[in-house]
Amino acid sequence: MSDLEELEHKIQNLPVEELSKFRAWFIEFDHLLWDKQIEADSKAGKLDGLVSEALADYQAGKAREI
């Protein structure tokens, strides 16, 4: 049994309260990973095109209040 299969089996057999705690933990963990990826992409310049496009749209009056 692979590590992933073992984890899936354990998660499927968690009591409801433990599953709820796991879900909350995993969501927070996933958000932290996403934040690190966005930060790394930003530092690497991978978002520069999107930023330039957004600024150009704003300066062209294409933005609206939300």
C-alpha positions as CSV (number, residue, x, y, z in Angstrom):
1,M,0.0,0.0,0.0
2,S,1.4,3.4,-1.0
3,D,1.7,6.3,1.4
4,L,-1.2,8.0,-0.3
5,E,-3.4,5.0,-0.2
6,E,-2.6,4.6,3.5
7,L,-3.5,8.2,4.1
8,E,-6.7,7.9,2.2
9,H,-7.7,4.9,4.2
10,K,-6.9,6.6,7.5
11,I,-8.8,9.7,6.5
12,Q,-11.9,7.7,5.4
13,N,-12.0,6.0,8.8
14,L,-11.6,9.2,10.9
15,P,-14.5,9.9,13.3
16,V,-16.5,13.0,12.3
17,E,-14.9,15.3,14.8
18,E,-11.4,14.3,13.8
19,L,-12.3,14.6,10.2
20,S,-13.5,18.2,10.8
21,K,-10.2,19.0,12.6
22,F,-8.2,17.5,9.8
23,R,-10.2,19.4,7.2
24,A,-9.6,22.7,9.0
25,W,-5.9,21.9,9.3
26,F,-5.6,20.9,5.7
27,I,-7.3,24.0,4.4
28,E,-4.9,26.2,6.4
29,F,-1.9,24.1,5.2
30,D,-3.0,24.4,1.6
31,H,-3.4,28.2,1.9
32,L,0.1,28.5,3.3
33,L,1.5,26.5,0.4
34,W,-0.5,28.7,-2.1
35,D,0.9,31.9,-0.5
36,K,4.5,30.6,-0.7
37,Q,3.9,29.7,-4.4
38,I,2.5,33.2,-5.2
39,E,5.4,34.8,-3.4
40,A,7.9,32.7,-5.3
41,D,6.2,33.4,-8.6
42,S,6.1,37.1,-7.8
43,K,9.9,37.2,-6.9
44,A,10.6,35.3,-10.2
45,G,8.7,37.9,-12.2
46,K,6.1,35.4,-13.3
47,L,3.3,37.8,-12.4
48,D,4.7,41.0,-14.0
49,G,2.6,40.6,-17.1
50,L,-0.6,40.3,-15.1
51,V,0.4,43.3,-13.0
52,S,1.2,45.4,-16.1
53,E,-2.1,44.4,-17.7
54,A,-4.1,45.3,-14.6
55,L,-2.4,48.7,-14.3
56,A,-3.0,49.4,-17.9
57,D,-6.7,48.6,-17.6
58,Y,-6.9,50.8,-14.5
59,Q,-5.2,53.7,-16.2
60,A,-7.6,53.2,-19.2
61,G,-10.6,53.6,-16.9
62,K,-11.6,50.0,-17.2
63,A,-11.7,49.5,-13.4
64,R,-14.8,49.8,-11.3
65,E,-15.4,50.1,-7.5
66,I,-16.2,46.8,-5.8
